Amino acid sequence: MGKAIVASRLEQIGEVLRDGENALLIEPGNVKELTTAISLLIQDAELRRKIGMRAREDVAANYTWQHNVQNVIDRLTQDR
């Protein structure tokens, strides 16, 4: 969708999202960080656009169904 992401900094999320590049990551349960990140995105249209665009590019390049299918095929044929 090309929208900026604010997410909790968790192990699995860290494999996909990078703070300041394709998302803003906060400590889980930290309400102050959450409100600061949301406020930052509200106030900074360019940052919102940049993070959203980068997130969309990353998804299109790495997380489509076609990409997932290719990963499965690669792993299955690797074991042979």
N, C-alpha and C positions, 0 to 999 in steps of 0.2 A: 504493500500500500504506500510505501514511501513516507511513512510517518515516523517521527522520532520516538525512540523507545527509552523508557525509564524502567529498570528492572533491579531486582535484588542480586547482589554479588554472591552467586552460588556456584558450586563446582561445575555442574552441567552447563549452566548459562555461560560461564567463562570459556567454554569450548567454542562458543558461537559468537558471543557478544564481547566487544572490546570497548572499555570505558573511554569516552571522548571521541571514538571513531565511528562506531555504528550504534552506540547506545550510551546512556548515562547509567552507570552502575552504582548502587547504594548498598550499604550494609543492611542485611535483613532486619526488619523491625525498627529501623531508625527513622522515625517520623520526621525529624528535623531535616535529615538528608533528603528524604522524599520530597518534602515541601520546597526545599532549596532547589532541587533538580527540576521540579515542575515549574517553579517560578523562573528559573533561568531560561527554560525553553519558551515560556510565555513571553519573556522580555526580549529574547534574541532570535529573531526570525531567520537570520542567516545560519545560526547554529542548528536550529530546528530543521532547516532545509538540508544542510550538509549531512547531519546524522541520519535523517530519514532517507536521503538519496543513497548514502553508503550502505545502510541496512538493506535497502531494496536490491542494490547491486550484488551484495554478498549472497542474498537469498537466490537471486537469479543465477548466479555463477556456481553455487555450491549446494543448494538445498532443494532442488526441484525433484519431482518424482523420477524423472529420467536419470538424474545424478544418483539418487538413492538406488535405483535398479542397477546402474552400472557398478556401484560399490559392492552390491551383493554378488553380481556376476564375477567381479574381480576377485572377491574373497573365495568364492566357490572354485574358481579355476586356479587359484593360487595353490590350493591344497592338493592338486593333482600331481 
